[in-house]
Amino acid sequence: MKSQKLELWKRRRDAFQKSGSTRRAFCAKNHLKLSTLDYWFSRVREVEKSEGLVELKAQGIPTVKSCLEVVVSDRYRIEIRDGFNAQLFAELIKALESLG
């Protein structure tokens, strides 16, 4: 049910963007509350922002036997070598995600 609602609001957001209307005019035309529109547009942005991210759990990260290089959006380059601290790596990933 939630995914259906999310898809509905993605379509509404696309229709709004194509309409060229103000948020108020779009809401009036489509019998929507402005607060509801703002809430769902915000939720759609959050979901789209988080799509494609993978959650890493420190317990599930195996020991690296050689060197592994992780590149994040051509912005961050992390080298992982034998004996790396899995907890520190998980915290680093979480910190990078929070930067947006």
NORJOSUL-V834553 format. One record per residue. RES is the residue in three letters. PSI is psi in whole degrees, 0 to 359 (none if undefined). BURIAL is b if it has 24 or more other ideal C-beta (glycine too) atoms within 12 Angstrom, else e. D_FIRST is the distance of its C-alpha to the first C-alpha in Angstrom with 1 decimal. Layout:
# NORJOSUL-V834553
RES,PSI,BURIAL,D_FIRST ; RES,PSI,BURIAL,D_FIRST
This chain:
# NORJOSUL-V834553
MET,315,e,0.0 ; LYS,321,e,3.8 ; SER,326,e,5.5 ; GLN,318,e,5.2 ; LYS,319,e,6.3 ; LEU,317,e,8.7 ; GLU,320,e,10.0 ; LEU,316,e,10.7 ; TRP,333,b,12.6 ; LYS,317,e,14.3 ; ARG,319,e,15.6 ; ARG,320,b,16.6 ; ARG,317,b,18.4 ; ASP,318,e,20.2 ; ALA,319,e,21.2 ; PHE,313,b,22.5 ; GLN,323,e,24.5 ; LYS,335,e,26.0 ; SER,329,e,26.9 ; GLY,5,e,29.4 ; SER,164,e,28.7 ; THR,165,e,28.7 ; ARG,318,b,25.5 ; ARG,314,e,27.0 ; ALA,319,e,27.9 ; PHE,317,b,24.5 ; CYS,316,e,22.9 ; ALA,315,e,25.6 ; LYS,326,e,25.2 ; ASN,12,e,21.5 ; HIS,50,e,21.5 ; LEU,152,b,19.6 ; LYS,141,e,20.8 ; LEU,320,e,22.4 ; SER,324,e,21.0 ; THR,317,e,17.4 ; LEU,312,b,18.2 ; ASP,318,e,20.0 ; TYR,310,e,17.3 ; TRP,325,b,14.6 ; PHE,323,b,17.4 ; SER,317,e,18.3 ; ARG,318,b,14.9 ; VAL,316,b,14.9 ; ARG,316,e,18.5 ; GLU,315,e,17.9 ; VAL,315,e,15.3 ; GLU,325,e,17.7 ; LYS,324,e,20.6 ; SER,347,e,19.4 ; GLU,136,e,18.4 ; GLY,349,e,21.2 ; LEU,145,e,22.5 ; VAL,129,e,23.3 ; GLU,129,e,23.7 ; LEU,132,e,27.2 ; LYS,133,e,28.3 ; ALA,323,e,32.0 ; GLN,332,e,32.4 ; GLY,3,e,30.9 ; ILE,118,e,33.2 ; PRO,162,e,36.3 ; THR,134,e,39.8 ; VAL,128,e,40.7 ; LYS,343,e,43.9 ; SER,204,e,44.7 ; CYS,135,e,43.6 ; LEU,132,e,40.1 ; GLU,128,e,39.4 ; VAL,125,e,36.0 ; VAL,127,e,35.7 ; VAL,111,e,33.0 ; SER,37,e,32.7 ; ASP,18,e,36.5 ; ARG,325,e,36.8 ; TYR,138,e,37.1 ; ARG,121,e,39.1 ; ILE,126,e,39.1 ; GLU,132,e,41.5 ; ILE,127,b,40.8 ; ARG,174,e,43.9 ; ASP,138,e,45.0 ; GLY,19,e,44.5 ; PHE,157,e,41.8 ; ASN,106,e,40.2 ; ALA,323,e,36.6 ; GLN,316,e,35.6 ; LEU,319,e,37.2 ; PHE,315,b,35.4 ; ALA,319,e,32.0 ; GLU,323,e,32.9 ; LEU,314,b,34.2 ; ILE,316,b,30.9 ; LYS,317,e,29.0 ; ALA,319,e,31.7 ; LEU,321,e,31.4 ; GLU,322,e,27.7 ; SER,342,e,28.2 ; LEU,342,e,30.7 ; GLY,none,e,28.0
